[in-house]
Amino acid sequence: IPATAELAIPYDRFRLIYINKLENPEDVFIYAQPGSIIEHPHTLAHGKVFLAYLDKKALNEYLTNKLVPYTEHTITSAGKLKKQFTDIAKTRWAKDENEHRYGVTRYSAGILTDNNKLIGTIGIAGSTKLLANKTPETLGEIVKQSADIIKRNFIQLP
């Protein structure tokens, strides 16, 4: 897959932090670096997964804040985002296309405990044009399988 791999974890109540990235030098440059904070999680796939797993009270609190648009494609409607979060809870993966940055598409899946608690997200980011060669379902399943591998092989949780 012609994309950059990214790993993020919750940083505080409404933000995430990138903790690792494996860059694809043949694709579009992804600006996020380990240590970068995701300030407006509704604008990209990692954040949408994160928000989908918040409890209802916290999610409603987040959605009452101004939902900052990064591009004309950023979803800033609380109703549309809630629908996406419902879908994410079923599929366990999210997509953003040109919502955080023009020309960049991301797919992300939640890394979950056995109790369905989100502890991180794994995803890919790349050129919208290059990622269009695969179906969203295929790429969504790939990131979901990656999250399952991380959980199974690297995470020791009670």
N, C-alpha and C positions, 0 to 999 in steps of 0.2 A: 504494500500500500504506500503510495507516495505521500507520506505525511509525517509530522512530528508527534512523538508520544509525550504525553504530559500526565503528571500525577499531582493531585491537590488534596489538601485536608482542611477541615474546618479550622478557622483561625479564631474567630469569636462568634458572637451571636448571629451576625448576618454577613460575615465575610469568610472567604477561603484564602489559603496561601498555597502557591505552587511550591512543591518540595523537590521535584525533579523533572527533567526534560531531556529527551533524546531527540536531537535535531536531525531533520533530513536536509542535508545541504543542497539537494537538487530541487527543493521546493521553495515556496514563498517563505521568507523569514518570519518567524513567530517571535514577537517581542517579549512575551512573558518569560521570565527567568526564575529559577529557584529563589524563593524569598519574595517574589512579587505578590502583592495582595490583590485579590479580586474584590474590588470595592462595590460593584453593582452586579450581583450574581444573576439577576434576571436577564442580563445581556449575553450570556454565553452558556454552552451546554453544561460545563462543570457546575455552574451556579444553579442552573435549572434543576439538576439532579439534587443538589444540596437543598434547595428550597422545597422540592417535592417531599423530602423526608422530614421537614420541620413539623413540629406539632401545630395544630390548627391555630392556636392562640398566637404563637410566634409568627406564623405565616401571615395571618391577618394583620398583625402589627407591621410586618415588612411591607405588605401591599398597600397600606394606608400612607406610606411615605411616597414622595415624588419618585416615580419610576423614570429615571434618567434615560433618554435615548442616546445611543452612541451613533447610530445611523438611522436612515429612514425606515430600515427593516426591523429595528429593535421593537419588540412587543412591549408596549407600555400600558396595556389594558389589563387591569387586575382580573377581569372575567376570562380573557383569552389565556392569561398565564395559568389561572386555576385549572382550565381545561387541559392545558399542556401537562400540568403537574399530575392530574388524574391519569393521563396516558402514560406518563413516566413511571408512576407507581405500578402500573400494569406491566410495562415492557422492561423497566429498570434501566433504560437508556434515554438520552436526550440528544437533540441536534440543534445547532444554531447555524444559520446560513446568512452571512453578511450582516448579522445583528450586532456584533461587537466591533467588527472591522470589515470593510469592503474587500471582497475577493477571498475571504477566509471562511471556511466551514469547519465546525468542530462537532465531534461525536463524543459523548462521555457516558460512563456507567458508574453506578454506585458500588463501592466496596462496603458490604454490609456484614454485620455480626449475625449470629444465629437468631438473635432477637429482632432482626430487621432494623438495627440502628446503623445509620450511615457513619462510617469512620474515615471515608475518603472517596475520591473519584479518580478514575483512570480514563484517559481519552486520547483522541488524535485530533490534530489540527493541520489543515493544509489548504492548498489552493482549491477554491470552489470549483474551478474548471476541471482540475485533475480528479477530485473526489466524485465528480458527477458520473464517472465511468462505472461506479458501483451503486447498487440500490441502497437507499437509507437503511432498509432492514438488514442487509448484509453487513454494513458497517456498524450498525447498532449491535448486532449479534457479536461481532468481533470484539468490540469494547466490553460488552457484557461478559463474554467468555474470559477476557483478560482479567476483569475484576474477580471472577470466580477463581481463576488460577492464583491470583494474589492471596485471596482469602484462604484457599486450601493449602498453599505451600509456605506462606510467609507470616501469617498472622496467628498468634497463639492467644486466643481469647477464651475466657471461661464460658 
